[in-house]
Amino acid sequence: MFNGLYFEFPFFALLIILFLVCERFCKMKLPSIYFPHAQQFLKSGVSSSKLLLFLKWLTIFMLIFALMSPVKDETYELEPKNGHEIAMILDASQSMQARGFDENNINLTRFDVVKSIVADFIAKRKSDNIGLVVFGAYSFIASPLTYDAHILNRIVSQLQIGMAGKYTALYSALAQGVHLLKMTESKSKVAILLTDGYSTPSVDKVPLQVAIDMAKKEGIKVYPIGIGSANGRDGYNKAVLVKIAKETGGVAFGASSATELASIYKRIDALEKSEIKNESYTYLKYYYIYPLFVGFLSLILYVFLRNKRGTH
C-alpha cells in the first residue's frame, strides 16, 4: 500500500528539532521558585506519567507527519485497444428527409434509418476509436475520436436533418474526416462516408481530387456508401464514390433499402484490426489524513488524561 510513498513538504520535519530543543531548554521553572519541594510531588503527578509523555510526543510526531503531506503517485492505464480509428461521415442534408427507405416502416426518413443502423454499428465496435462528422452545406466534427460508444450514440440520437444546411458539401466533408484522423497514431484509419446525393458545387469548396489526395497522404481507407437511387440528379453519384474508394483502397457500396444498408455495415464490421497505443493517467493519492487522525486522537486522549489526573 505504501510502496512509492513520498512527502510533498519534507522540510516540515525540521519542526521536530524545534520541539526537541524546546523540551530541553523551555521547561517551566516557576514551580521550583515558589514551591522548592514541588519536584517530589511532580514525580508521582502528571508530568511523570510515561503514558502522557508518549501521547504528547505521538501527537507532535503525527501532526508534523501530516504537515509533511505523505503522497503516492497512482497510475492507471487504459487497456490497449485492438481496432480501428474510424471517422463516421454522415450526410444530414435536406434530401435525407425522404421517406420509404425502410420497407418495414415507410414513415421513417432516410436519416432516421441511418441513425439507427449507425448506432448499432457503433455499439458493436467496442475496440474502435470512433469520431463523427456531419455535413450538409458545410461540415463539422460532431464528436472527436472516442472509445465511449454510449456518449457517441447519444450524440447520434440528437442529430437532425438540415442542422448543417440543406445542400451537400460532400468533398469538404471527406476532407473534414481526414482532418479528424490526421493526428492519430493508429496504423488502421478508416473513413465511412455516407451520402444520398451529389456534391453541390456552390457550397463544396474542396475539390474532389484534393480531398482524395489528403486521405491518401494520411493512409486513410475510405468506404463510401450511397443510399437511395444511383440514377439521375435525385440520387447519389456512383462514379464519384467508386473513384474515392478505388484511390484510397476502400470499397464503394450502394444501398436502396434499410436492409441493404444494414448488410453493408455488417460487411464493414469485418475490417482488419491493428493495435492502438494505450493511455496512462497519474494522480496523487494523499495519506495525510491517517497521521492527522492519529494525532488528533492522541491529543484528545492526552488532554483528557492530563485533566483527569490533575483533579486528584
LOFIPA-595317 format. One record per residue (C-alpha): residue number from 1; residue in one letter; x, y, z. Coordinates in pm, 1 decimal. Example, Ala and Ser with C-alpha at 12.3 -4.5 7.8 and 13.67 -1.06 7.14 Angstrom:
2
<atom 1, 'a', <1230.0, -450.0, 780.0>>;
<atom 2, 's', <1367.0, -106.0, 714.0>>;
end
This chain:
312
<atom 1, 'm', <0.0, 0.0, 0.0>>;
<atom 2, 'f', <274.7, 243.0, 95.5>>;
<atom 3, 'n', <531.9, 147.6, -168.1>>;
<atom 4, 'g', <640.6, 459.5, -354.5>>;
<atom 5, 'l', <522.7, 690.3, -74.7>>;
<atom 6, 'y', <699.3, 1026.9, -51.3>>;
<atom 7, 'f', <647.5, 1367.8, 111.7>>;
<atom 8, 'e', <535.2, 1683.8, -63.7>>;
<atom 9, 'f', <677.7, 1908.7, 210.6>>;
<atom 10, 'p', <965.3, 1720.5, 377.5>>;
<atom 11, 'f', <1112.0, 2042.1, 525.6>>;
<atom 12, 'f', <839.2, 2037.4, 792.7>>;
<atom 13, 'a', <1040.0, 1755.4, 954.5>>;
<atom 14, 'l', <1267.3, 2029.6, 1094.1>>;
<atom 15, 'l', <988.3, 2113.4, 1338.8>>;
<atom 16, 'i', <1085.9, 1800.8, 1533.7>>;
<atom 17, 'i', <1419.7, 1964.3, 1611.9>>;
<atom 18, 'l', <1236.4, 2272.8, 1736.2>>;
<atom 19, 'f', <1024.4, 2064.1, 1974.8>>;
<atom 20, 'l', <1327.0, 1869.1, 2099.0>>;
<atom 21, 'v', <1516.0, 2192.9, 2171.2>>;
<atom 22, 'c', <1211.6, 2335.6, 2343.1>>;
<atom 23, 'e', <1175.7, 2019.4, 2551.3>>;
<atom 24, 'r', <1535.2, 2060.9, 2668.1>>;
<atom 25, 'f', <1554.6, 2435.5, 2729.2>>;
<atom 26, 'c', <1199.4, 2565.2, 2764.3>>;
<atom 27, 'k', <1090.7, 2386.4, 3082.0>>;
<atom 28, 'm', <880.7, 2591.0, 3322.9>>;
<atom 29, 'k', <1084.8, 2685.6, 3630.6>>;
<atom 30, 'l', <813.7, 2871.3, 3822.4>>;
<atom 31, 'p', <710.2, 2569.4, 4035.3>>;
<atom 32, 's', <1066.3, 2531.7, 4171.0>>;
<atom 33, 'i', <1084.4, 2901.3, 4256.7>>;
<atom 34, 'y', <764.2, 2928.5, 4455.1>>;
<atom 35, 'f', <749.7, 2568.1, 4579.5>>;
<atom 36, 'p', <1102.4, 2437.6, 4641.3>>;
<atom 37, 'h', <982.5, 2084.4, 4721.2>>;
<atom 38, 'a', <727.4, 2059.8, 4439.6>>;
<atom 39, 'q', <950.1, 1825.1, 4236.9>>;
<atom 40, 'q', <885.6, 1544.1, 4480.8>>;
<atom 41, 'f', <510.9, 1577.0, 4416.2>>;
<atom 42, 'l', <556.4, 1601.8, 4039.5>>;
<atom 43, 'k', <731.5, 1264.5, 4030.1>>;
<atom 44, 's', <402.5, 1098.3, 4108.3>>;
<atom 45, 'g', <197.5, 1362.9, 3923.7>>;
<atom 46, 'v', <106.0, 1436.5, 3563.2>>;
<atom 47, 's', <449.3, 1522.3, 3424.8>>;
<atom 48, 's', <597.9, 1195.0, 3536.6>>;
<atom 49, 's', <341.3, 981.6, 3356.7>>;
<atom 50, 'k', <501.1, 771.3, 3087.1>>;
<atom 51, 'l', <164.9, 735.5, 2912.9>>;
<atom 52, 'l', <114.6, 1111.2, 2895.5>>;
<atom 53, 'l', <469.9, 1157.3, 2770.9>>;
<atom 54, 'f', <408.9, 901.2, 2499.8>>;
<atom 55, 'l', <79.5, 1062.3, 2395.9>>;
<atom 56, 'k', <236.8, 1407.7, 2384.5>>;
<atom 57, 'w', <517.9, 1304.8, 2154.2>>;
<atom 58, 'l', <289.1, 1083.8, 1945.9>>;
<atom 59, 't', <69.1, 1388.3, 1887.5>>;
<atom 60, 'i', <365.8, 1602.6, 1789.7>>;
<atom 61, 'f', <512.8, 1345.0, 1552.5>>;
<atom 62, 'm', <180.0, 1261.5, 1387.9>>;
<atom 63, 'l', <85.4, 1626.5, 1328.4>>;
<atom 64, 'i', <428.0, 1701.2, 1182.8>>;
<atom 65, 'f', <396.0, 1387.3, 972.0>>;
<atom 66, 'a', <62.3, 1515.6, 840.2>>;
<atom 67, 'l', <212.9, 1857.4, 763.1>>;
<atom 68, 'm', <480.0, 1685.4, 553.6>>;
<atom 69, 's', <190.7, 1558.2, 336.3>>;
<atom 70, 'p', <268.7, 1193.4, 253.4>>;
<atom 71, 'v', <154.4, 1118.1, -102.6>>;
<atom 72, 'k', <179.2, 842.6, -358.4>>;
<atom 73, 'd', <158.5, 852.3, -736.8>>;
<atom 74, 'e', <-125.0, 627.4, -852.0>>;
<atom 75, 't', <-101.0, 532.4, -1219.2>>;
<atom 76, 'y', <-392.3, 398.0, -1418.7>>;
<atom 77, 'e', <-359.1, 267.7, -1770.3>>;
<atom 78, 'l', <-633.5, 219.9, -2022.8>>;
<atom 79, 'e', <-601.6, -122.3, -2174.1>>;
<atom 80, 'p', <-466.5, -115.1, -2529.3>>;
<atom 81, 'k', <-739.5, -146.7, -2787.0>>;
<atom 82, 'n', <-719.9, -369.2, -3092.1>>;
<atom 83, 'g', <-924.3, -190.6, -3350.9>>;
<atom 84, 'h', <-963.4, 92.8, -3594.6>>;
<atom 85, 'e', <-974.6, 462.9, -3568.2>>;
<atom 86, 'i', <-1286.3, 542.7, -3764.9>>;
<atom 87, 'a', <-1441.4, 865.1, -3889.7>>;
<atom 88, 'm', <-1815.3, 824.3, -3944.7>>;
<atom 89, 'i', <-1910.6, 1090.2, -4201.8>>;
<atom 90, 'l', <-2289.0, 1132.2, -4224.9>>;
<atom 91, 'd', <-2495.6, 1327.8, -4472.9>>;
<atom 92, 'a', <-2758.4, 1538.2, -4291.3>>;
<atom 93, 's', <-2866.4, 1745.6, -4591.3>>;
<atom 94, 'q', <-3229.3, 1816.5, -4673.0>>;
<atom 95, 's', <-3256.4, 1523.5, -4915.1>>;
<atom 96, 'm', <-3216.7, 1284.4, -4618.9>>;
<atom 97, 'q', <-3575.2, 1359.9, -4517.5>>;
<atom 98, 'a', <-3707.6, 1135.5, -4796.5>>;
<atom 99, 'r', <-3926.8, 853.9, -4666.6>>;
<atom 100, 'g', <-3986.4, 496.3, -4775.0>>;
<atom 101, 'f', <-3621.8, 380.6, -4738.8>>;
<atom 102, 'd', <-3721.7, 130.7, -4471.5>>;
<atom 103, 'e', <-3966.9, -117.5, -4622.2>>;
<atom 104, 'n', <-4086.3, -214.6, -4273.7>>;
<atom 105, 'n', <-4167.0, 141.4, -4171.5>>;
<atom 106, 'i', <-4217.8, 373.6, -4467.3>>;
<atom 107, 'n', <-4283.1, 671.3, -4238.6>>;
<atom 108, 'l', <-3920.2, 682.2, -4127.2>>;
<atom 109, 't', <-3688.4, 925.6, -4305.6>>;
<atom 110, 'r', <-3361.9, 811.3, -4455.1>>;
<atom 111, 'f', <-3181.4, 992.2, -4177.1>>;
<atom 112, 'd', <-3382.4, 812.8, -3907.7>>;
<atom 113, 'v', <-3284.9, 478.3, -4059.3>>;
<atom 114, 'v', <-2919.5, 581.4, -4093.1>>;
<atom 115, 'k', <-2901.3, 694.2, -3729.9>>;
<atom 116, 's', <-3044.7, 364.1, -3610.5>>;
<atom 117, 'i', <-2807.5, 149.9, -3817.1>>;
<atom 118, 'v', <-2504.6, 366.7, -3733.9>>;
<atom 119, 'a', <-2586.6, 346.2, -3361.3>>;
<atom 120, 'd', <-2599.0, -33.6, -3386.8>>;
<atom 121, 'f', <-2266.8, -36.0, -3574.3>>;
<atom 122, 'i', <-2102.4, 182.2, -3308.7>>;
<atom 123, 'a', <-2231.5, -38.5, -3026.7>>;
<atom 124, 'k', <-2070.1, -344.6, -3186.5>>;
<atom 125, 'r', <-1730.7, -179.6, -3243.0>>;
<atom 126, 'k', <-1621.9, -188.4, -2878.1>>;
<atom 127, 's', <-1248.8, -175.1, -2956.4>>;
<atom 128, 'd', <-1262.8, 113.4, -3203.4>>;
<atom 129, 'n', <-1181.3, 477.4, -3152.7>>;
<atom 130, 'i', <-1467.8, 644.5, -3339.1>>;
<atom 131, 'g', <-1537.9, 1006.0, -3428.2>>;
<atom 132, 'l', <-1832.4, 1166.2, -3601.0>>;
<atom 133, 'v', <-1850.5, 1420.9, -3885.4>>;
<atom 134, 'v', <-2184.5, 1562.9, -4000.9>>;
<atom 135, 'f', <-2229.2, 1756.4, -4320.9>>;
<atom 136, 'g', <-2477.7, 1942.7, -4531.8>>;
<atom 137, 'a', <-2388.8, 2277.4, -4686.5>>;
<atom 138, 'y', <-2086.6, 2268.1, -4452.9>>;
<atom 139, 's', <-1928.2, 2002.3, -4237.1>>;
<atom 140, 'f', <-1837.3, 1990.5, -3869.5>>;
<atom 141, 'i', <-1700.0, 1743.1, -3617.1>>;
<atom 142, 'a', <-1993.4, 1635.6, -3402.1>>;
<atom 143, 's', <-1771.5, 1416.1, -3183.9>>;
<atom 144, 'p', <-1393.5, 1374.5, -3160.1>>;
<atom 145, 'l', <-1248.1, 1025.2, -3154.9>>;
<atom 146, 't', <-1368.7, 832.9, -2852.0>>;
<atom 147, 'y', <-1398.5, 476.9, -2723.5>>;
<atom 148, 'd', <-1715.1, 569.8, -2535.1>>;
<atom 149, 'a', <-1991.0, 423.7, -2750.2>>;
<atom 150, 'h', <-2258.0, 540.7, -2506.3>>;
<atom 151, 'i', <-2166.8, 908.3, -2542.9>>;
<atom 152, 'l', <-2121.7, 873.7, -2918.3>>;
<atom 153, 'n', <-2464.4, 717.7, -2962.5>>;
<atom 154, 'r', <-2622.8, 991.1, -2753.9>>;
<atom 155, 'i', <-2476.4, 1242.3, -2997.4>>;
<atom 156, 'v', <-2602.7, 1040.7, -3294.3>>;
<atom 157, 's', <-2953.8, 1033.6, -3147.4>>;
<atom 158, 'q', <-2956.1, 1414.5, -3126.0>>;
<atom 159, 'l', <-2857.7, 1477.4, -3488.6>>;
<atom 160, 'q', <-3119.1, 1647.1, -3705.4>>;
<atom 161, 'i', <-3175.3, 1683.9, -4079.3>>;
<atom 162, 'g', <-3057.7, 2022.7, -4203.3>>;
<atom 163, 'm', <-2851.4, 2103.8, -3894.7>>;
<atom 164, 'a', <-2553.8, 2167.5, -4127.6>>;
<atom 165, 'g', <-2756.2, 2323.4, -4408.0>>;
<atom 166, 'k', <-2973.2, 2177.2, -4680.3>>;
<atom 167, 'y', <-2710.9, 2130.9, -4955.0>>;
<atom 168, 't', <-2430.8, 1873.7, -4989.4>>;
<atom 169, 'a', <-2064.6, 1964.0, -4933.2>>;
<atom 170, 'l', <-1952.5, 1607.1, -4996.6>>;
<atom 171, 'y', <-1584.0, 1664.0, -5066.9>>;
<atom 172, 's', <-1544.6, 1913.7, -4784.6>>;
<atom 173, 'a', <-1692.4, 1653.2, -4550.6>>;
<atom 174, 'l', <-1437.0, 1396.4, -4665.6>>;
<atom 175, 'a', <-1159.7, 1649.2, -4600.6>>;
<atom 176, 'q', <-1306.8, 1712.3, -4254.1>>;
<atom 177, 'g', <-1299.2, 1340.4, -4183.4>>;
<atom 178, 'v', <-934.4, 1325.6, -4289.5>>;
<atom 179, 'h', <-860.2, 1614.3, -4052.8>>;
<atom 180, 'l', <-1027.5, 1422.4, -3769.3>>;
<atom 181, 'l', <-798.6, 1122.0, -3824.8>>;
<atom 182, 'k', <-486.4, 1318.9, -3913.3>>;
<atom 183, 'm', <-326.7, 1334.9, -3567.5>>;
<atom 184, 't', <-390.6, 972.0, -3468.6>>;
<atom 185, 'e', <-115.8, 710.8, -3437.8>>;
<atom 186, 's', <-310.2, 403.1, -3541.5>>;
<atom 187, 'k', <-194.8, 211.3, -3847.5>>;
<atom 188, 's', <-556.0, 144.3, -3937.3>>;
<atom 189, 'k', <-751.0, 458.0, -4027.1>>;
<atom 190, 'v', <-1091.1, 425.9, -4186.2>>;
<atom 191, 'a', <-1348.7, 678.6, -4304.0>>;
<atom 192, 'i', <-1704.7, 564.4, -4372.3>>;
<atom 193, 'l', <-1864.5, 827.4, -4593.3>>;
<atom 194, 'l', <-2243.1, 805.2, -4627.8>>;
<atom 195, 't', <-2444.7, 1023.1, -4865.1>>;
<atom 196, 'd', <-2761.5, 1019.1, -5071.2>>;
<atom 197, 'g', <-2677.5, 1293.7, -5317.6>>;
<atom 198, 'y', <-2437.2, 1476.4, -5545.3>>;
<atom 199, 's', <-2189.3, 1737.8, -5432.1>>;
<atom 200, 't', <-2331.7, 2090.0, -5451.3>>;
<atom 201, 'p', <-2061.8, 2298.0, -5631.6>>;
<atom 202, 's', <-2174.4, 2630.5, -5484.6>>;
<atom 203, 'v', <-2105.8, 2518.9, -5126.3>>;
<atom 204, 'd', <-1842.8, 2246.2, -5173.2>>;
<atom 205, 'k', <-1517.2, 2443.7, -5150.7>>;
<atom 206, 'v', <-1276.9, 2146.4, -5156.6>>;
<atom 207, 'p', <-1209.7, 1983.9, -5496.1>>;
<atom 208, 'l', <-1267.1, 1610.7, -5514.2>>;
<atom 209, 'q', <-909.4, 1523.4, -5603.0>>;
<atom 210, 'v', <-773.5, 1738.5, -5321.2>>;
<atom 211, 'a', <-989.9, 1551.7, -5068.8>>;
<atom 212, 'i', <-879.9, 1216.5, -5211.4>>;
<atom 213, 'd', <-512.6, 1315.0, -5204.2>>;
<atom 214, 'm', <-549.0, 1424.2, -4840.3>>;
<atom 215, 'a', <-690.1, 1083.1, -4749.8>>;
<atom 216, 'k', <-414.9, 900.8, -4940.3>>;
<atom 217, 'k', <-144.6, 1108.6, -4772.9>>;
<atom 218, 'e', <-272.7, 1012.5, -4427.6>>;
<atom 219, 'g', <-317.8, 647.0, -4522.1>>;
<atom 220, 'i', <-693.8, 660.9, -4471.5>>;
<atom 221, 'k', <-905.8, 394.6, -4635.2>>;
<atom 222, 'v', <-1243.0, 536.1, -4739.5>>;
<atom 223, 'y', <-1558.9, 329.7, -4764.6>>;
<atom 224, 'p', <-1821.7, 541.9, -4943.9>>;
<atom 225, 'i', <-2185.6, 438.8, -4911.9>>;
<atom 226, 'g', <-2453.7, 576.7, -5140.1>>;
<atom 227, 'i', <-2812.8, 532.7, -5030.2>>;
<atom 228, 'g', <-3127.7, 570.2, -5234.9>>;
<atom 229, 's', <-3106.4, 573.3, -5612.5>>;
<atom 230, 'a', <-2783.8, 572.2, -5812.3>>;
<atom 231, 'n', <-2955.4, 718.6, -6117.2>>;
<atom 232, 'g', <-3017.6, 1082.2, -6204.9>>;
<atom 233, 'r', <-2963.3, 1404.5, -6014.7>>;
<atom 234, 'd', <-3203.5, 1292.6, -5742.1>>;
<atom 235, 'g', <-2973.2, 1006.7, -5642.5>>;
<atom 236, 'y', <-2609.0, 975.5, -5541.2>>;
<atom 237, 'n', <-2307.8, 999.5, -5772.0>>;
<atom 238, 'k', <-2194.9, 638.5, -5800.3>>;
<atom 239, 'a', <-1895.7, 722.2, -6020.7>>;
<atom 240, 'v', <-1755.1, 964.1, -5762.9>>;
<atom 241, 'l', <-1797.3, 716.4, -5477.8>>;
<atom 242, 'v', <-1623.2, 444.1, -5678.7>>;
<atom 243, 'k', <-1337.7, 683.4, -5755.9>>;
<atom 244, 'i', <-1292.8, 772.8, -5389.1>>;
<atom 245, 'a', <-1290.7, 407.0, -5284.7>>;
<atom 246, 'k', <-1056.6, 295.5, -5561.7>>;
<atom 247, 'e', <-793.3, 562.7, -5497.8>>;
<atom 248, 't', <-792.7, 522.3, -5119.1>>;
<atom 249, 'g', <-802.7, 142.8, -5108.9>>;
<atom 250, 'g', <-1160.6, 111.6, -4988.6>>;
<atom 251, 'v', <-1478.8, -32.3, -5134.7>>;
<atom 252, 'a', <-1781.2, 160.6, -5260.9>>;
<atom 253, 'f', <-2127.1, 41.8, -5163.5>>;
<atom 254, 'g', <-2481.6, 123.4, -5267.6>>;
<atom 255, 'a', <-2798.8, 63.4, -5069.6>>;
<atom 256, 's', <-3153.4, 110.4, -5191.6>>;
<atom 257, 's', <-3314.8, -4.3, -4867.1>>;
<atom 258, 'a', <-3258.4, -18.5, -4493.4>>;
<atom 259, 't', <-3191.9, -391.9, -4514.3>>;
<atom 260, 'e', <-2914.7, -343.3, -4770.1>>;
<atom 261, 'l', <-2760.8, -61.4, -4563.3>>;
<atom 262, 'a', <-2754.4, -276.9, -4250.1>>;
<atom 263, 's', <-2587.1, -551.6, -4452.1>>;
<atom 264, 'i', <-2320.8, -306.8, -4574.2>>;
<atom 265, 'y', <-2232.1, -202.5, -4221.5>>;
<atom 266, 'k', <-2203.2, -569.1, -4126.4>>;
<atom 267, 'r', <-1952.8, -616.2, -4408.5>>;
<atom 268, 'i', <-1753.0, -315.3, -4292.2>>;
<atom 269, 'd', <-1766.6, -459.8, -3941.7>>;
<atom 270, 'a', <-1532.9, -735.6, -4065.0>>;
<atom 271, 'l', <-1242.2, -495.4, -4122.6>>;
<atom 272, 'e', <-885.8, -588.1, -4018.7>>;
<atom 273, 'k', <-753.8, -499.6, -3674.2>>;
<atom 274, 's', <-449.6, -306.0, -3556.3>>;
<atom 275, 'e', <-324.1, -215.9, -3212.0>>;
<atom 276, 'i', <-377.2, 132.0, -3076.2>>;
<atom 277, 'k', <-141.5, 258.4, -2804.3>>;
<atom 278, 'n', <-278.5, 262.5, -2453.5>>;
<atom 279, 'e', <-302.1, 577.1, -2244.4>>;
<atom 280, 's', <-193.7, 619.0, -1883.1>>;
<atom 281, 'y', <-305.8, 867.4, -1621.0>>;
<atom 282, 't', <-139.4, 958.9, -1292.3>>;
<atom 283, 'y', <-289.2, 1132.2, -992.6>>;
<atom 284, 'l', <-168.4, 1199.0, -638.7>>;
<atom 285, 'k', <-321.1, 997.1, -356.7>>;
<atom 286, 'y', <-284.8, 1176.5, -23.7>>;
<atom 287, 'y', <-228.9, 993.2, 305.5>>;
<atom 288, 'y', <-204.6, 1287.0, 547.4>>;
<atom 289, 'i', <-550.0, 1209.1, 683.6>>;
<atom 290, 'y', <-417.5, 899.7, 864.6>>;
<atom 291, 'p', <-143.9, 1065.4, 1076.7>>;
<atom 292, 'l', <-374.0, 1363.4, 1125.2>>;
<atom 293, 'f', <-644.5, 1137.9, 1266.7>>;
<atom 294, 'v', <-397.5, 956.9, 1496.2>>;
<atom 295, 'g', <-250.0, 1290.5, 1606.7>>;
<atom 296, 'f', <-586.2, 1443.2, 1699.5>>;
<atom 297, 'l', <-695.5, 1122.2, 1872.4>>;
<atom 298, 's', <-381.3, 1109.2, 2084.0>>;
<atom 299, 'l', <-412.1, 1482.3, 2160.5>>;
<atom 300, 'i', <-768.8, 1438.9, 2283.9>>;
<atom 301, 'l', <-664.0, 1140.5, 2494.5>>;
<atom 302, 'y', <-366.6, 1334.1, 2631.5>>;
<atom 303, 'v', <-584.0, 1630.7, 2734.7>>;
<atom 304, 'f', <-844.3, 1402.2, 2888.9>>;
<atom 305, 'l', <-593.4, 1201.2, 3099.6>>;
<atom 306, 'r', <-399.5, 1510.7, 3199.0>>;
<atom 307, 'n', <-712.0, 1687.3, 3322.4>>;
<atom 308, 'k', <-830.0, 1371.0, 3496.5>>;
<atom 309, 'r', <-500.4, 1328.0, 3678.7>>;
<atom 310, 'g', <-488.5, 1697.4, 3757.6>>;
<atom 311, 't', <-813.5, 1668.9, 3956.2>>;
<atom 312, 'h', <-663.7, 1424.6, 4208.0>>;
end
